[in-house]
Amino acid sequence: MTMIKIYILGVVILVLAVLFNGLAAKLSLVSWYDFLNRAIASGSKVWQTLRLVDMLWLFFVYPMLLGLACKLAMLIAK
């Protein structure tokens, strides 16, 4: 894989991750940034601050969207 293809992959994933984080904010979902800040502040009690929808977003939907972003980036970089 050439450096240009790697760069295109990175840019596409970065742009889509920023958009996904914006979507999370609009939907009042916890982002990874929020989660890590809460974990630093409250330690293991961080789990008590999360709603089910936040956990689903962080551990299922967001990673799936990033995987799809990667797939899209690979199609673009072909």
C-alpha positions in Angstrom: 0.0 0.0 0.0 1.4 3.3 -1.0 1.8 6.3 1.4 -0.9 8.2 -0.5 -3.4 5.4 0.0 -2.6 5.2 3.7 -3.0 9.0 3.9 -6.4 8.8 2.1 -7.5 6.1 4.5 -6.5 8.2 7.5 -8.2 11.3 6.2 -11.5 9.6 5.4 -11.6 7.8 8.8 -10.7 11.1 10.6 -13.3 13.1 8.8 -16.0 10.5 9.4 -15.0 10.1 13.1 -15.4 13.8 13.6 -18.8 13.7 12.0 -19.8 10.7 14.1 -18.7 12.5 17.3 -20.8 15.5 16.2 -23.7 13.1 15.7 -23.2 11.7 19.2 -23.2 15.3 20.6 -26.4 16.1 18.8 -28.0 13.0 20.1 -26.7 13.6 23.7 -24.7 10.4 23.6 -21.4 10.0 25.6 -18.3 10.2 23.4 -15.0 8.4 24.1 -13.6 11.8 25.2 -16.5 12.2 27.7 -16.2 8.6 28.8 -12.4 8.9 29.5 -12.9 12.2 31.4 -15.6 10.6 33.5 -13.4 7.6 34.2 -10.5 9.8 35.3 -12.8 11.7 37.6 -14.8 8.8 39.0 -12.7 5.7 38.5 -14.7 2.5 38.4 -17.9 4.3 39.2 -17.9 5.6 35.6 -20.1 2.6 34.6 -22.9 4.0 36.9 -22.9 7.3 34.9 -23.6 5.6 31.6 -27.1 4.9 30.2 -27.7 1.7 28.2 -27.8 3.8 25.0 -24.4 5.3 25.8 -22.9 1.9 26.2 -24.4 0.6 23.0 -23.1 3.7 21.2 -19.6 3.4 22.6 -19.1 -0.4 22.3 -21.3 -1.3 19.3 -22.5 1.4 17.0 -19.4 3.7 17.0 -17.0 0.9 16.3 -19.2 -0.4 13.6 -19.5 3.0 12.0 -15.7 3.4 12.1 -15.4 0.0 10.5 -17.7 1.1 7.7 -15.7 4.3 7.4 -12.6 2.1 6.9 -14.4 0.1 4.3 -15.4 3.3 2.5 -11.9 4.6 2.7 -10.5 1.4 1.2 -13.0 1.7 -1.7 -12.0 5.4 -2.3 -8.3 4.6 -2.1 -8.5 1.8 -4.7 
